Amino acid sequence: QVQLAESGGELVQAGGSLRLSCAASGRTFSTYSMAWFRQAPEKEREFVAGISRSGLIKEYTDSVKGRFTISRDNAKKMVYLQMNSLKPEDTAVYYCAADRRGSIVTTDRNEYDYWGQGTQVTVSS
């Protein structure tokens, strides 16, 4: 089993940067694919970025390509989301998620087995 805890969310001006962190517990962290999702008020939770267990496969939703970067450190059991050139439409609660399949990255939130509690990112215009 994996427990996830996000941090790093805060209020930032448009054009600014943030780095979100996700700390994981459990001995099997390195076998999981990891992803970041986000949910804005009155909207469905959407895929933002994902990374395979090896770190070799990374996927991004179109709206963040070129601005966000996902990475992981298996030794530290951490996943990161570097967010640059932030826009007001990036405002949402950001969630870290784990998929036990490991070798692929899926954008389907129903395929993820574990979730964190979320961290709020607010981008002001």
Backbone hydrogen bonds, N-H to C=O, Kabsch-Sander energy under -0.5 kcal/mol:
donor,donor_aa,acceptor,acceptor_aa,energy
3,Q,25,S,-0.8
5,A,23,A,-1.8
7,S,21,S,-2.1
12,V,122,T,-2.8
14,A,124,S,-2.4
15,G,86,L,-3.2
16,G,13,Q,-2.2
18,L,83,M,-2.3
20,L,81,L,-2.7
21,S,7,S,-2.7
22,C,79,V,-2.3
23,A,5,A,-2.7
24,A,77,K,-2.6
25,S,3,Q,-1.9
29,F,26,G,-1.0
31,T,28,T,-2.0
32,Y,29,F,-1.9
33,S,99,D,-2.6
34,M,51,I,-2.7
35,A,97,A,-2.2
36,W,49,A,-3.2
37,F,95,Y,-2.7
38,R,46,E,-2.4
39,Q,93,V,-2.3
43,K,40,A,-2.0
46,E,38,R,-3.1
48,V,36,W,-2.8
49,A,36,W,-1.7
50,G,59,E,-2.2
51,I,34,M,-3.0
52,S,57,I,-2.3
53,R,102,G,-2.7
55,G,52,S,-0.7
58,K,56,L,-0.6
59,E,50,G,-2.1
61,T,48,V,-2.4
64,V,61,T,-1.8
65,K,61,T,-0.8
65,K,62,D,-0.8
67,R,64,V,-2.3
68,F,64,V,-2.4
69,T,82,Q,-2.3
71,S,80,Y,-1.8
73,D,78,M,-2.7
77,K,73,D,-0.9
78,M,73,D,-2.0
79,V,22,C,-1.9
80,Y,71,S,-2.9
81,L,20,L,-2.2
82,Q,69,T,-2.9
83,M,18,L,-3.4
83,M,81,L,-0.6
84,N,67,R,-1.9
84,N,82,Q,-0.6
85,S,15,G,-0.6
86,L,16,G,-2.3
90,D,87,K,-2.3
91,T,88,P,-1.8
92,A,121,V,-1.9
93,V,39,Q,-2.4
94,Y,92,A,-0.5
94,Y,119,T,-2.9
95,Y,37,F,-2.9
97,A,35,A,-2.4
98,A,114,Y,-2.2
99,D,33,S,-2.9
102,G,99,D,-1.2
103,S,101,R,-2.0
109,R,107,T,-0.7
111,E,108,D,-1.8
112,Y,109,R,-1.3
113,D,98,A,-2.4
114,Y,98,A,-1.6
116,G,96,C,-2.1
119,T,94,Y,-1.8
121,V,92,A,-2.8
122,T,10,E,-2.0
124,S,12,V,-2.6
124,S,122,T,-0.6
